[in-house]
Amino acid sequence: MLGDRAYGALEVRVGGYVVPRDLWANVTPKPGQCVHITAIPRGGNGGKWLRTILLIVVAVLSIYTGGLAAAAYGSLAGAAVGAAVGIVGSLLVNALIPPPTPKGLNGSGDPFSQLASITGTSNQANPYGVIPCVVGKMRFYPPHAALPYTETLGDD
């Protein structure tokens, strides 16, 4: 149905029903039937594994050094040394491998992208754009006809 070039995490629906990957070669949609292909993002590595391993090492080191300092100088000194090692180690890991920045907070100034990052919606602002016509059963986020805004009056 999709050919030999279809790879990655895809979900295929024909008429609203999910078609398993092993049946893709055998399924032929009827004329006029809706076929929806959804690419499921998996994300890249981007230093994520190295960052996770380094943060685990920092946590183990802070516990170990805090225990050693507590045995030598008392529990208050041990807690302070453990906390210091944890904080400094986390700062170093963040400086070497910065955490990923969320999309929409890139400082672009687009009010919709900032609103989408807060509310978690997937609507796109499309003023004076085409209005989609959905025929059949399909759940989607319709586009905004205008830019959304938030109004604050006192405590409300």
KELOSE-649020 format. One record per atom (N, C-alpha, C): z, y, x; residue in one letter. Coordinates in pm, whole numbers, plus 50000, padded with zeros to 5 digits. Example, Ala and Ser with C-alpha at 12.3 -4.5 7.8 and 13.67 -1.06 7.14 Angstrom:
BEGIN
507804943151319a507804955051230a507804967051320a507084977551285s507144989451367s507875000351290s
REM end
This chain:
BEGIN
500004988150082m500005000050000m500005012550087m500805012650195l500875024350283l500075022550411l499655010650440g498885008050561g499775004450678g499155002850792d499864998550912d500645009750979d500375022250944r501035033551011r502385037050952r502785030650844a504075033550781a505185027150863a506055035250917y507175030350995y508375039150967y509525034951016g510735042850996g511405039250866g512355047250827a513125044750707a512435051550589a511675043750513l510975048850396l511445041450272l511445048550161e511715042250032e510515045149943e509955034649885v508785035949800v509185032349658v508855041249564r509105038749421r507765039649349r507515029649267v506325029549183v506805029349039v506495039848965g506935040748827g508445041648815g509135046548915g510575047948912g511335035848964g510635025048999y511285012949050y511065011649200y512115008149272v512035006649417v511234994049450v510274995549544v509484984149590v510014980049727v510484967549743p510964963149874p509844963349978p510234965550104r509264966950213r508364954750226r508894942850206d508074930750223d507024929150113d507104936850005l506104936249898l505104947649904l505214956550001w504304967950008w502844963650017w502564953150092a501174948650110a500624942549982a501484937949891n501024930849771n500984939649647n501634951149648v501734959649530v500564969449526v499874969849412t498814979549390t499154987449264t499455000349277p499805008249159p498625009549063p498945009748934k497915011648832k497445026148834k496215028748791p495735042548788p496645051348701p497005063048753g497835072548682g499325070248698g499715059748769q501135056848788q501665064848907q502885070148893c503485078348998c503985069649112c503645073549234v504155066949354v504915077449433v506215074949454h507065084349528h507485077649659h507175084349769i507545079349900i508565089149958i509745084049990t510825092350042t511135088150184t511065097550276a511465094950415a512955097550426a513695087550470i515135088750483i515445092750627i515995104750647p516255109250784p517355101050849p517135097750973r518125090251048r518765098651157r518155109451194g518715118151298g518435112851437g518545121551532g518345117651670g519675115751740g519605111451862n520825109151937n521435122451978n520705130552049g521155143952084g522465144652158g522795134552238g524045134652313g525245130552230g525005125752111k526095122452020k526965111252076k526355100952132w527135089552184w527945093652305w527335100952396l528055105352516l529215114452478l528995123252384r530045132252337r531195124352275r530875114252194t531915106052131t532725098452236t532045092752334i532735085252439i533645094352519i533145106252553l533965115652630l535185120352551l535035122552421l536195126552341l537225115252330l536755102952326i537685091552326i538435090952458i537715093152569v538355093252701v539395104352708v539085116052654v540045127152654v541285123452573v541105117052459a542255113152376a543145103052449a542515093252514v543295083152588v544025089652705v543335098752775l543965105552889l545145114152845l545015120952732s546115129452687s547335120952648s547095109452587i548215100552553i548865095052680i548035090852774y548545084852898y549325095052982y548735106853002t549425116953083t550655122353012t550595123352879g551775127652804g552915117652817g552575104652816g553605094352834g554205094552973g553355096653074l553865097453211l554775109553229l554365120953175a555185133053188a556485131653109a556435124852995a557645122852916a558625113852991a558105103753061a558985094853137a559605102053255a558865111353315a559355118153434a560215130353401a559795138253299y560455151153277y561075152653138y560895143353049g561475144352916g560395145352809g560805143652685s559835142852575s559145156152548s559845167152562l559225180252538l558125183152640l558385180152766a557375182152871a556205172552849a556505160352806g555435150752781g554515155152669g555115160552563a554305165452451a553445177352495a554025186252575a553265197952622a552115193852713a552375184452805v551315180052896v550215172652820v550615164052725g549615156852645g548745166252564g549365176352504a548605186152426a547685194352516a548175198352633a547345206152725a546145198252772a546365185552807v545235177252852v544235175452738v544715173252615g543805171652502g542995184052473g543655195752477i542945208252447i541945211652556i542365210852682v541465214252793v540295204352799v540595191452778g539535181452780g538525183552668g538995186752549s538085189452437s537235201852462s537845212152521l537075224152555l535995221152658l536325212752757l535325209052857l534185200952797l534515191452711v533465183452647v532585192452560v533195201852486n532405210952403n531535220252486n531995223752605a531185232352693a530015224552753a530265211852789l529195203752849l528195198852745l528685193852633i527825188752526i528265195552397i527635206752361p528085214052243p527845206052115p528715207752017p528525200651890p527295205851818p526685197751732p525495202451661p525865213651564p524965223351552t525195234451460t524615230751324t525315233951217p524775230651084p523555239051053p522595233350982k521395240750944k521775250950838k521115262250843g521395272850747g522335283350802g523045280550909l523945290350967l523405295251101l522105295951112n521485299551239n521355314551258n521945322251171g521885336751186g520545342651149g519755335351068s518435340351032s518515351950933s519665353350865g519805364050769g519305360450631g518795348250614d518315343950484d519515340650396d519755348250290p520955345650209p520915332050143p519715327050111f519655313950045f520075302850140f519665303750267s520035293150360s521545292750380s522195304450378q523645304550390q524295299250264q523735302350147l524285297150022l524115282050015l522965276950058a522735262650054a523695255150144a524065261250257s524995254450346s526395254250287s526725263650200i528045263950138i528105254550018i527095255349932t527135247749807t526575233649821t525765230849920g525205217549939g523995214649852g523385224749791t522215222349707t520955222149791t519895217249730s518625216249801s517545224849738s517915234049652n516915242649589n516345252249693n515065255049681q514415264649769q514105277149689q514255288649750a513895301149684a512375302749690a511765304849573n510315305949565n509935316849465n510315329649493p509975340149397p508465341949388p507985343749267y506565345549236y505725333449279y506365322049292g505655310049335g505255301349218g504705289949251v504245280349151v505445273349088v505405271448958i506445264248887i506005249748875i506805240248925p506375226248919p506425220848776p505525211948746c505475205248616c505765190448641c506915185848597v507305171948618v506985164148492v506185153848508v505835145148397v506445131548425v507255126548336g507915113748357g509365115848393g509965105448446k511375105848481k511515107548631k512005119148671m512215121648812m513315132048825m514285129448909r515365138848932r515055146849057r515055160049045f514785168449161f515495181749142f515555189549248y516155202849244y515025212949225y514995219549111p513895229049090p514065241249180p512965247949212p513085259849298p513705271549222p514345280449298h514895292749238h513755302449215h513775309349101a512765319349073a513085332549144a514355334349183a514775346349255a515845342149355a516145351049448l517185347949546l518555347949478l519365337849500p520705337749440p521615347949508p522625352249437y523555361849494y524955358649446y525955363549516t527355361949480t527965375749465t528705377649357e529315390549330e530835388749330e531535397249403t532995396549410t533575409449357t534475408149258l535155419649200l536645417349211l537305424249300g538765422549319g539075408449366g539895401249288d540225387449321d539305377449256d538355381949177d537435373049105d536095372249176d
REM end
